Structures are given as structure tokens and as C-alpha cells.
Amino acid sequence: MGAVGVSRGLQAGTGSLKKLLSLQNLHFSSQAQVECMAPLFQTVSETPKPVQAKVFGTIPEWINGSLLRNGPGQFEFGEDKYNHWFDGMALMHQFKIKNGAVTYMSKFLESDSYKLNKSQNRIVASEFGTLAVPDPCKTLYDRFMSKFKIDSTDNCNVNYVLYKGDYYVSTETNFMRKVDPEALDTLEKVDWSKFIAVNGATAHPHYDPDGTSYNMGNSYGKQGTRYNIIKVPSQKSASEETLEGAQVICSIEPQEKMKPSYYHSFGMTENYVVFIELPLKLNLMKIITSKIRGKSFSSSLSWEPDFQTIFHVVNKHTGEPHSVLFYTKPFMSFHQINAYEDQGCIVIDLCGQDGGEDLDALSLQNLRKSEHTLDKVWCTHENLQDHSREEYGLEFPQINYKYNARKYRYFYGCGFPYLVAQSLVKMDVQIKKPKVWKEKGFYPSEPIFVPYPNSVEEDKGVILSAVLTPHQDKNIFLLVLDAKDFVEIGRAEVPVKMPYGFHGIFVPQKS
């Protein structure tokens, strides 16, 4: 990820690409300002019983619910250590807010991968950047045959998702885990492939106002590789249902069958799904032979800028793909901000960067380096601003989700001058000016917008962010900003350690 730019991307009518992504290089270095971030990428203990936070300022009493966060929390078992940030065992966090008070708790996801690793005190289940060592107690034949089995983890450490009113934690494999957002208890494991013919799904679904969910996932079968658009109905027909009724509404063939693109998310308007086929490629032959070669899944990914970036537009009601493909130069994007239709065009805003080689920069070895060596990872970005360039890229974008798939004005994100966010940013996409919150020695996580009850203004509400620190003498805290002026209203400090994570959601308290 690193520092990336924000670009207003696809503006496509029925025939042509009105405006291509423009991602210009901006190199910068601020070595004297970069701290050692190792404490943010170390194993921590869970906090299974709620801890009362110390409030400074004011936590508005109308906020009634929980900020849930997901991310890695354990990076070794016994003598075995994970290699990559994405590998750590999922640790679920909860900041519960009620009547102006805040409590914090956290629990490890009791996934099969976690329980198996814990029971044997070693890494038994392979992850994105770490290949598990075969069980020495198995026979030679069993160890040999295990090299031909492709593992799929249920270490769902990326995000919380909502299907049919139930909450799940998700990664990008075919497994999700249903969870109780109130107690952070781990419930049943759900396998996408038992409901539809996909081998995984993203951790970033989109939702229609009626609760219908859309997602994307790859399939590898007799018909070759396909990118699949998934639709999940909003309602259960029985209390025990999970993903029953899910369907693939469109399958897209990749540019090269044995090298489909990696993607982390997609865009959605009122009537269309926008899928971006990127030049970050998954080499299927390398995946199949990874265990034989003694390599992890990450070794199968490669940035191949000889491939162009292709925008696929699909009618989400009929499943019909647009007859025109839209091409632009190679770039990488993890997260789309928003997409909408405007006067016969599709406008998509996204976080993008010129290169896709950054995944290796997120190895734990690199993230734990001291200040000077860490900052040798050069960053490129282009700001949405036309006239002034700031020393931050932007990632983990969020909006007032009521404006998803609609014309909107504001989004929020984390400012990334290097590999850890240093600031929170509110961007006005009309006047292209940011508002910024930052505090020295503290590092905010993804900002979550919580709307004021019954508000008709897009930015009337608060921003919630878990703010972390590598300093042992300082506490983490839940930050509450007024979303309109981006000024701090209050914070709730907790004397615990919290690793740097990925995504989260706000769950309103049930009446």
C-alpha cells in the first residue's frame, strides 16, 4: 500500500472513456520524522473483559453503538514466525460507546487456523506470505502428498461484513466466520464455495439501500479462470440461513487465463458494477506448485506493467457486461472511494498508485526496521488537489455510506507519508481542499463516519478512529472528530497495546 494518490478515474459514457486516470510520480523523503514502528507490528494479548476508558473532552451522548476493528494481532507461534503483515492471526477489537462513556475489549478470532496453530505451538496453516512447515509426525508419503494440496485459511483478519443482517469477519479466501458483534464471540465457519462456484470473495462488499449485497470473487474450474460478480439477497427465508440464495450474476474472462488479476475491492453505482482489471497478476502455475517450490502464496503475485488496466462495466440488474472495455495505463489500486452516474457517465474515485510492487514492503521485517531504513521505501502519489501538493498520500478511504453509489462531496481517509498513517484527512471533492487532523507520536486507523440521527447533511456526524502509538509510556485512544469541521470533540484513552490493523465498521446498538 504505502502512500498513494487519490484520483478521479473512470468517466465513461456509452462509447468512450472521457477522462483517464492521471497518476503522476511524486518522490519525497522525511527520514528525520520517521519513528521505529516495530511496536505496532508485534504480538499483543487479548483483552476479553471490557476495560473502562478515560474520557477527555466530550463523547456525544447520541452515539450509541460499537466501533469494531479487525486486523492481525499475533505474529508467531512457538519458534515459528510469520513473514508478512497480512499473515497475523485475526484480533477483533470493540470500542463500545454509550451515554458518553467508552469501554474497550478484544478477542482473537477462534478460527480453525488459530486453534490448530495454538494447539501445536507452531505455524501449521499457511498464510499469504508464510508457508507452513509439514507436520514432522506425518509419514514421508503424507508429507510428500501435502505439497500438492492448496490450503485455504479461515484467518479472517481484514474486515467486518454484513449479509442478511448477520455480521461476519472476512479475508479474501472462500471462508468467512460469523461473529457476535456484542460479545466478539466466534461462531460458525461459512464456505462461499458451498453456495456458489467461487474460490473466494473480497472483504469489501457493497450494499443497496434495501440490504442486497454485491461482491466479487474468482473461480478456477473447467471453464477456466473467471472474475465473478456475486449478488446476495437482503432477507433470510429461514433463521438458520447464511448465504442461501447467493448467485453469480456475471462472469468475466481475464486477459490471460493463467494470470488473472489480483483485486481487493470494486466500485458500484446505482445500476452498474465497475471492476478494474489491474496489472498485478496471480500466476496460477506458481500457486499450484508453491508448496513444491517451498514458496508462499505471495510469491505467485507479480507486477506486470506490460498489461494495461481495464475497466469492466456490468449492469448489476441484468448481469450484462457493457459492450465497450475502457483502457488506461498500468496502475495499482486497493480501494475505491465511491462511484456514481452523472449525465450518462460513470464517475469513479479511487486511491491509486503507479506501481504495484509495494506488497513486499509490507513484510514484517521491513515494517519493524528502524527509522532510516524504513524510509528507503519510496512513495508515489498524486493528490486530488490541483494546485498544492501535500506530503501525504491517502488510503483506507471512507464516506457517509448513505451517499454510496450517489453523487457526493466528502470522503475521509488516512494520510500516508510512508507505510503507517500519520494523519486523518477529510477531502472536499468539489473544491479539492483537505482538512487534516494529526498529532505527533500517534498513528490513526481507518476513519469511520457515524451520521447524526436523522441528519440530511452529508457531513453532519462524527469520525471515529482508533489512534495508536509505538511509545510504551503513552496510551492508545478512540478519537472522536466533528465530521464537519474536522476538529476533535473528545477522546477515550485505554491502557492497552493495539497493533496496526486494517478495517472496521460501526454497529449501532439495537433498541
WOLINWO-V611568 format. One record per residue. N is the residue number from 1. OMEGA is omega in whole degrees, 0 to 359 (999 if undefined). Layout:
[[N OMEGA] [N OMEGA]]
This chain:
[[1 179] [2 179] [3 184] [4 181] [5 178] [6 183] [7 170] [8 195] [9 192] [10 169] [11 189] [12 170] [13 182] [14 184] [15 189] [16 177] [17 187] [18 185] [19 181] [20 172] [21 177] [22 183] [23 183] [24 181] [25 170] [26 181] [27 179] [28 178] [29 178] [30 189] [31 184] [32 184] [33 187] [34 178] [35 171] [36 185] [37 186] [38 181] [39 179] [40 181] [41 179] [42 177] [43 176] [44 175] [45 175] [46 178] [47 191] [48 177] [49 184] [50 177] [51 180] [52 179] [53 176] [54 186] [55 172] [56 187] [57 184] [58 169] [59 184] [60 185] [61 178] [62 177] [63 185] [64 183] [65 185] [66 166] [67 178] [68 178] [69 179] [70 178] [71 181] [72 180] [73 177] [74 189] [75 176] [76 171] [77 184] [78 179] [79 182] [80 182] [81 175] [82 183] [83 192] [84 178] [85 183] [86 188] [87 190] [88 181] [89 185] [90 175] [91 182] [92 182] [93 177] [94 167] [95 181] [96 184] [97 179] [98 177] [99 177] [100 179] [101 183] [102 169] [103 179] [104 171] [105 177] [106 177] [107 172] [108 173] [109 180] [110 179] [111 175] [112 180] [113 181] [114 183] [115 179] [116 177] [117 183] [118 183] [119 181] [120 179] [121 175] [122 179] [123 181] [124 182] [125 179] [126 176] [127 186] [128 185] [129 184] [130 176] [131 180] [132 177] [133 180] [134 180] [135 181] [136 180] [137 179] [138 177] [139 178] [140 180] [141 180] [142 178] [143 178] [144 182] [145 180] [146 179] [147 181] [148 179] [149 179] [150 183] [151 174] [152 187] [153 170] [154 174] [155 190] [156 190] [157 188] [158 191] [159 167] [160 179] [161 186] [162 175] [163 177] [164 178] [165 179] [166 181] [167 178] [168 164] [169 190] [170 166] [171 181] [172 176] [173 179] [174 182] [175 166] [176 174] [177 173] [178 182] [179 173] [180 184] [181 180] [182 184] [183 185] [184 177] [185 177] [186 181] [187 190] [188 175] [189 181] [190 183] [191 179] [192 188] [193 176] [194 182] [195 178] [196 185] [197 174] [198 179] [199 180] [200 178] [201 181] [202 175] [203 181] [204 175] [205 172] [206 185] [207 169] [208 179] [209 180] [210 179] [211 175] [212 184] [213 175] [214 178] [215 177] [216 178] [217 180] [218 171] [219 180] [220 184] [221 184] [222 180] [223 182] [224 180] [225 177] [226 166] [227 186] [228 173] [229 188] [230 175] [231 180] [232 181] [233 187] [234 188] [235 172] [236 171] [237 176] [238 187] [239 183] [240 184] [241 171] [242 183] [243 177] [244 181] [245 176] [246 180] [247 172] [248 183] [249 178] [250 175] [251 185] [252 179] [253 180] [254 177] [255 180] [256 189] [257 182] [258 177] [259 175] [260 180] [261 168] [262 174] [263 184] [264 182] [265 181] [266 180] [267 179] [268 173] [269 179] [270 187] [271 188] [272 165] [273 178] [274 180] [275 182] [276 178] [277 190] [278 178] [279 171] [280 194] [281 173] [282 179] [283 186] [284 179] [285 177] [286 177] [287 181] [288 184] [289 187] [290 181] [291 178] [292 181] [293 182] [294 183] [295 177] [296 179] [297 184] [298 180] [299 180] [300 179] [301 177] [302 175] [303 185] [304 186] [305 174] [306 174] [307 174] [308 173] [309 183] [310 173] [311 175] [312 179] [313 185] [314 175] [315 187] [316 178] [317 182] [318 185] [319 182] [320 175] [321 176] [322 183] [323 182] [324 171] [325 184] [326 187] [327 170] [328 183] [329 181] [330 171] [331 181] [332 177] [333 173] [334 189] [335 169] [336 182] [337 179] [338 176] [339 180] [340 178] [341 183] [342 176] [343 177] [344 179] [345 170] [346 176] [347 177] [348 176] [349 185] [350 171] [351 184] [352 177] [353 185] [354 186] [355 178] [356 183] [357 191] [358 185] [359 178] [360 179] [361 181] [362 172] [363 181] [364 178] [365 181] [366 182] [367 181] [368 181] [369 178] [370 192] [371 188] [372 180] [373 179] [374 186] [375 174] [376 172] [377 184] [378 183] [379 176] [380 175] [381 168] [382 178] [383 173] [384 179] [385 179] [386 195] [387 181] [388 182] [389 181] [390 181] [391 169] [392 166] [393 182] [394 176] [395 183] [396 183] [397 176] [398 176] [399 164] [400 191] [401 173] [402 181] [403 176] [404 181] [405 178] [406 173] [407 188] [408 182] [409 189] [410 165] [411 185] [412 180] [413 177] [414 176] [415 184] [416 172] [417 176] [418 191] [419 176] [420 182] [421 180] [422 185] [423 168] [424 186] [425 167] [426 182] [427 172] [428 186] [429 177] [430 181] [431 175] [432 177] [433 180] [434 163] [435 190] [436 168] [437 174] [438 178] [439 185] [440 178] [441 181] [442 190] [443 186] [444 175] [445 182] [446 179] [447 179] [448 180] [449 175] [450 185] [451 171] [452 184] [453 175] [454 180] [455 176] [456 178] [457 185] [458 185] [459 176] [460 183] [461 179] [462 171] [463 175] [464 178] [465 172] [466 185] [467 188] [468 178] [469 174] [470 184] [471 184] [472 183] [473 180] [474 182] [475 169] [476 176] [477 170] [478 181] [479 176] [480 178] [481 167] [482 186] [483 183] [484 182] [485 177] [486 178] [487 181] [488 173] [489 181] [490 176] [491 180] [492 184] [493 179] [494 182] [495 177] [496 174] [497 185] [498 179] [499 178] [500 186] [501 187] [502 191] [503 179] [504 179] [505 171] [506 179] [507 179] [508 177] [509 179] [510 181] [511 999]]
